[in-house]
Amino acid sequence: MIKAQVLRTPFFLKPFQWLALSLIVFFASCSKKDDTVDPVDDPSVLVSSTQLATLTKAELTAEAVKISPLLAAYVKNGVIVYKLTYQTKNTDGQTITATGAVIVPDTNEEVPLLSVQHGTIESDASAPSNFQPDSEAATFGALFGAQGYIISYPDYIGYGASKDFQHPYEHRASLASASLDMLRAVKEFIAKENTTKWNNKLFLAGYSEGGYATMSLQKKIEEEASSEFNLVASSCGAGAYDKTAFMKYIVNAPTHGIASYNKLYLWVLLTYDRVYGLNRPASYYFKEPYASGIQSSGLDYPIDVSFNSILTDSFRKAVADGTDTALAEAIADNDVYNWKPTTPTRLYHGTDDQLVFFFNSQNAYDAMTKLGAPDLQLIPVSKGTHSTSIDDFLLGTLLFFTGK
């Protein structure tokens, strides 16, 4: 069986760096709290909540000015940050304890709820519930919270309280269920707290793995939980929605040979091998010396050549012609592009993205349009890469959600 290990080397992309550079000093000085709210009586998913930090409007405005005076004009309120502990299901169906952050605006006004699904993170320290100053939650999350959104930020399985489990990277069902159960926990938290006024509107957003998780969550809510939430809009950035086409492409076509990108392709393959019980030996997938190296080192084994060149000819052929039916079914189970969303949806993607290729969003747009999606737009970021397209996604999402 292939041995998969936790990703330890620094991830190539730090989401929303332009915010983090300006806010890192500020968040390091945030007031930390140790008080814990008692568990809800007989909750369906919520276990407990712990206050982590309080950020005032004046502090947030001062830091926003350092980024742009225009950005400061959008700051409406301070925020209070909590860690929520809740129950969800692991990939094997077992109930486990998970965590996430909820960022609550300090206001008496009725405000909407925004579920943000984070991008790929390199370690548990970056999980939203740890609210580290350079994390996505403490930058992207605080920015939206300061504009009057309640922010639900799930850690996902494999981080926070569930860090002893392997993160099921790019696994549609568990990303969706962990995010949906976090929303249910936030809903219970708001009811128990009885001070935050939620206007019952729900928005979704995420980039990279977060874009894929957002699309997965949107599909699950629309198909299974529409009576629980009033989903108003969804913004998905650079997600790998067409897993079948993506896998066939990287398995059979020459690609970049960027080691940090290849590590993520490997992570997906190892995850599906484990979660779907394929349990193939490394030699089934990889040529030597890669088979031995991955068998012993997992994700730590460096791959700085085109990903398809490390694969066995028999495996590549099996993927191309579909004869490896077990793997094909596992991959197809993670497709989230060929369905009809009824919620207003925007797809942002850089046209020169070498990590998550642009055809993922194009294929999703084409399939959804053919099925009759009523309010769907594809926003290509011209010549944008996976990292340089983030600003367009962030600003576009702000404008898209405004006024809805």
C-alpha positions in Angstrom: 0.0 0.0 0.0 1.3 3.5 -0.8 2.4 5.4 2.2 0.9 8.9 2.2 2.5 11.5 4.5 1.5 15.0 5.6 2.7 17.8 3.4 5.6 19.4 5.3 7.4 21.6 2.8 6.2 25.2 2.4 3.3 25.4 -0.1 4.0 27.5 -3.1 1.0 29.7 -2.6 0.1 31.9 0.3 -3.5 32.9 -0.3 -4.2 36.7 -0.1 -0.6 37.6 0.6 -1.3 41.3 -0.3 -3.6 41.4 2.8 -1.4 39.3 5.0 1.7 41.5 4.6 -0.2 44.5 5.9 -2.2 42.8 8.6 0.4 40.4 10.1 1.7 42.9 12.7 -1.8 43.8 13.7 -3.1 40.3 14.2 -0.1 39.5 16.3 -1.3 42.1 18.8 -4.9 41.0 18.9 -6.4 40.4 22.3 -6.6 36.6 23.0 -9.4 35.2 25.2 -9.5 32.0 27.2 -13.2 31.9 28.2 -15.2 29.1 26.8 -18.9 29.0 26.2 -20.7 26.1 27.7 -21.8 23.4 25.2 -25.3 23.8 23.7 -27.9 21.6 25.4 -28.5 18.6 23.1 -27.0 20.1 20.0 -27.3 18.4 16.6 -23.7 19.1 15.7 -22.2 21.9 17.8 -20.1 20.8 20.8 -18.6 24.0 22.1 -17.3 27.5 21.3 -14.2 29.4 22.5 -13.5 33.1 22.0 -10.2 33.7 20.3 -9.8 37.4 19.5 -11.5 40.8 19.4 -10.6 43.3 16.7 -12.1 46.8 16.9 -13.3 48.8 13.9 -10.6 51.5 14.5 -7.9 48.8 14.5 -9.2 47.2 11.3 -9.6 50.6 9.6 -6.1 51.7 10.5 -4.7 48.5 9.0 -7.0 48.7 5.9 -5.6 52.2 5.2 -2.1 50.7 4.9 -3.4 48.6 2.1 -5.6 51.2 0.4 -7.6 54.2 1.5 -10.4 52.9 -0.7 -10.4 49.6 1.2 -10.8 51.4 4.5 -14.1 52.8 3.3 -15.5 49.3 3.3 -14.8 48.7 7.0 -18.1 48.8 8.8 -17.4 47.2 12.2 -15.0 45.3 14.4 -15.1 41.5 14.7 -15.1 38.8 17.4 -13.4 35.5 16.5 -14.5 32.1 17.9 -13.4 28.6 17.5 -16.3 26.2 17.1 -16.0 22.5 17.8 -18.6 20.3 16.1 -19.3 16.8 14.9 -19.1 15.6 11.3 -18.5 12.4 9.4 -15.1 11.1 8.2 -14.6 9.5 4.8 -15.4 6.1 6.3 -18.7 7.4 7.7 -17.6 7.5 11.3 -18.6 10.5 13.4 -15.6 12.6 14.4 -14.9 15.9 16.1 -14.0 18.8 13.8 -13.3 22.5 14.2 -13.5 25.8 12.4 -13.4 29.6 13.0 -16.5 31.8 13.0 -15.8 35.6 12.7 -18.7 37.6 14.0 -19.1 41.3 13.1 -19.5 43.6 16.1 -22.8 45.3 15.0 -26.4 45.5 16.0 -27.5 45.3 12.3 -28.8 42.1 10.6 -26.0 40.7 8.6 -25.5 37.8 6.1 -23.5 34.6 6.6 -20.6 33.8 4.4 -19.0 30.4 4.3 -15.4 30.6 3.1 -13.6 27.3 2.2 -9.9 27.7 2.5 -7.3 26.9 -0.1 -4.5 24.3 0.3 -2.6 24.7 3.5 0.7 23.2 4.5 0.2 22.5 8.1 -2.3 22.5 11.0 -0.9 25.9 12.1 -2.6 27.4 9.1 -6.1 26.0 10.0 -8.7 28.7 10.4 -9.5 27.7 14.0 -5.9 28.5 15.0 -6.3 32.0 13.6 -2.6 32.7 13.0 -1.8 36.2 11.8 -0.5 35.1 8.4 -3.4 32.7 7.7 -6.1 33.0 5.2 -8.8 33.2 7.9 -7.0 36.1 9.6 -6.7 38.1 6.4 -9.5 37.2 3.9 -11.8 36.3 6.7 -11.2 39.4 8.7 -11.6 41.6 5.6 -15.1 40.2 4.9 -16.1 40.2 8.6 -15.2 43.9 8.8 -17.7 44.5 6.0 -20.5 43.0 8.0 -20.5 39.3 7.2 -20.6 36.5 9.7 -17.8 34.2 8.4 -17.9 30.5 8.7 -14.4 29.0 8.1 -14.2 25.2 8.4 -10.8 23.6 9.0 -11.8 20.5 7.0 -10.9 17.0 8.2 -7.2 16.6 8.9 -6.8 19.9 10.7 -7.7 21.4 14.1 -9.5 18.9 16.3 -9.3 16.3 13.6 -5.6 16.7 12.8 -4.8 13.1 13.8 -6.7 12.0 10.6 -5.2 12.4 7.2 -6.7 15.3 5.2 -8.8 13.9 2.3 -7.3 16.3 -0.3 -9.7 17.2 -3.0 -12.3 14.7 -1.9 -15.7 16.1 -2.8 -18.0 14.4 -0.4 -16.0 15.1 2.8 -15.1 18.7 1.9 -18.8 19.3 1.4 -20.0 17.6 4.5 -17.4 19.1 6.8 -18.3 22.6 5.5 -22.0 22.0 5.7 -21.8 20.7 9.2 -19.7 23.7 10.2 -22.5 25.9 8.8 -25.0 24.0 10.9 -22.8 24.6 14.0 -22.6 28.3 13.2 -26.4 28.4 12.9 -26.6 26.8 16.4 -24.0 29.1 17.8 -25.9 32.2 16.6 -29.1 30.9 18.1 -27.4 30.2 21.5 -25.4 33.4 21.5 -28.5 35.4 20.9 -26.7 38.7 20.2 -25.7 38.4 16.5 -28.5 39.2 14.1 -28.4 37.0 11.0 -30.6 38.0 8.1 -30.8 34.4 7.0 -28.8 35.0 3.7 -26.0 32.6 2.9 -23.0 33.3 0.6 -20.2 30.9 -0.4 -16.7 31.6 -1.6 -13.3 29.9 -1.9 -10.2 29.7 -4.1 -8.1 26.7 -5.3 -9.0 23.8 -3.1 -11.4 26.2 -1.6 -13.0 26.8 -5.0 -13.5 23.1 -5.4 -14.8 22.8 -1.9 -17.1 25.7 -2.5 -18.6 24.1 -5.6 -18.9 20.8 -3.7 -20.7 22.5 -0.8 -23.0 24.5 -3.1 -24.1 21.3 -4.9 -24.7 19.6 -1.6 -26.8 22.5 -0.2 -28.9 22.9 -3.4 -29.6 19.1 -3.6 -29.8 18.1 0.1 -30.1 21.1 2.4 -32.0 23.9 0.6 -34.6 23.9 3.3 -31.9 24.7 5.9 -30.3 27.6 4.2 -31.2 30.5 1.9 -28.3 30.3 -0.5 -28.0 33.7 -2.3 -24.7 33.5 -4.3 -21.6 31.5 -4.8 -18.1 32.6 -6.0 -15.7 29.8 -7.0 -12.0 30.5 -7.9 -9.6 28.2 -9.8 -11.1 24.9 -8.7 -10.4 21.5 -10.2 -14.0 20.7 -10.9 -13.6 18.3 -13.8 -11.5 15.7 -12.1 -11.9 13.1 -14.9 -10.5 15.4 -17.6 -7.9 16.8 -15.2 -6.5 13.3 -14.3 -6.4 12.2 -17.9 -4.6 15.3 -18.8 -1.8 15.2 -16.2 -1.4 11.4 -16.7 -1.0 11.6 -20.5 0.2 15.1 -21.4 3.6 16.7 -20.7 3.2 19.4 -18.0 5.4 21.9 -16.2 7.6 19.8 -14.0 7.2 22.2 -11.0 7.9 20.1 -7.9 5.4 22.0 -5.6 2.6 21.5 -8.2 3.4 17.8 -8.7 3.3 17.3 -5.0 -0.4 18.3 -5.1 -1.2 16.0 -8.0 0.5 13.2 -6.1 -1.6 14.1 -3.0 -4.8 13.7 -4.9 -3.8 10.3 -6.3 -2.7 9.0 -2.9 -5.9 10.3 -1.3 -8.2 8.5 -3.8 -6.1 5.3 -3.5 -6.6 5.4 0.2 -10.2 6.7 0.5 -11.6 4.4 -2.1 -9.8 1.4 -0.8 -7.8 0.8 -4.0 -4.6 0.2 -2.0 -2.4 -0.4 -5.0 1.4 -0.8 -4.5 3.4 2.3 -5.6 4.8 0.2 -8.4 1.4 0.1 -10.1 1.4 3.8 -10.6 5.0 4.9 -10.7 8.3 3.9 -12.4 11.5 3.5 -10.5 13.1 5.3 -8.7 9.8 7.1 -8.0 7.9 4.1 -6.9 10.4 3.3 -4.1 10.8 7.0 -3.2 7.1 7.6 -2.9 6.6 4.3 -1.1 9.0 5.4 1.6 8.6 9.2 1.7 5.1 9.8 0.4 4.4 13.5 -0.4 7.9 14.4 0.7 9.5 12.7 -2.3 10.5 15.5 -4.9 9.2 15.3 -8.4 10.7 18.0 -10.6 9.8 16.5 -14.0 6.6 16.3 -16.0 4.2 14.3 -13.8 3.3 11.9 -16.7 6.9 10.9 -17.1 7.1 9.2 -13.7 4.0 7.0 -14.4 4.1 3.4 -15.7 3.0 2.9 -19.3 0.3 0.4 -18.2 -1.2 2.9 -15.7 -1.2 5.7 -18.2 -3.0 3.4 -20.7 -5.5 2.2 -18.2 -6.5 5.8 -17.4 -6.6 6.8 -21.1 -8.8 3.9 -22.2 -10.8 3.6 -18.9 -9.9 0.0 -18.3 -9.0 0.7 -14.6 -12.6 1.0 -13.8 -12.2 1.2 -10.0 -9.9 4.3 -10.3 -12.1 5.8 -13.0 -15.1 5.5 -10.7 -13.2 7.0 -7.8 -12.2 9.9 -9.9 -15.6 10.4 -11.4 -17.1 10.4 -7.9 -15.2 13.6 -7.3 -16.4 15.4 -10.5 -18.4 18.5 -9.6 -18.8 20.2 -12.9 -21.6 18.5 -14.7 -24.7 19.6 -12.8 -27.2 22.5 -12.9 -26.7 25.1 -10.2 -29.8 27.3 -9.5 -27.9 29.8 -7.3 -26.2 32.8 -9.0 -22.6 31.5 -9.5 -19.4 33.1 -10.7 -16.3 31.1 -11.8 -13.0 33.0 -11.7 -9.9 31.4 -13.3 -6.6 32.5 -14.7 -6.1 31.6 -18.3 -2.4 30.8 -17.8 -3.0 28.7 -14.6 -0.3 25.9 -14.7 -1.5 24.2 -11.6 -5.3 23.9 -12.0 -5.7 24.3 -15.7 -8.3 26.7 -17.1 -10.3 24.0 -18.8 -11.7 23.0 -15.4 -13.8 26.2 -15.2 -14.5 26.2 -19.0 -15.8 22.7 -18.8 -17.9 23.5 -15.8 -19.3 26.6 -17.5 -20.1 24.7 -20.7 -21.8 21.8 -18.9 -23.8 23.9 -16.6 -24.9 26.3 -19.3 -26.0 23.3 -21.4 -28.1 22.0 -18.5 -29.7 25.4 -18.2 -28.0 27.1 -15.2 -30.0 30.4 -14.9 -27.4 32.8 -13.5 -23.8 31.6 -14.3 -20.8 33.6 -15.4 -17.2 32.5 -16.3 -14.7 35.3 -15.6 -11.4 34.5 -17.2 -8.4 36.4 -15.8 -6.4 37.1 -18.9 -2.9 35.7 -18.6 -3.5 35.1 -14.9 -1.6 32.3 -13.1 -2.9 30.4 -10.1 -1.3 33.0 -7.7 -1.7 36.2 -9.7 -5.5 35.7 -10.3 -6.3 35.8 -6.5 -6.7 39.6 -6.4 -9.2 39.5 -9.3 -11.1 36.8 -7.6 -11.2 38.6 -4.3 -12.3 42.0 -5.7 -14.7 40.4 -8.1 -16.3 38.4 -5.3 -16.7 41.6 -3.2 -18.5 43.3 -6.0 -20.6 40.3 -6.8 -21.9 39.9 -3.3 -22.6 43.6 -2.7 -26.2 44.4 -2.8 -27.5 40.8 -2.9 
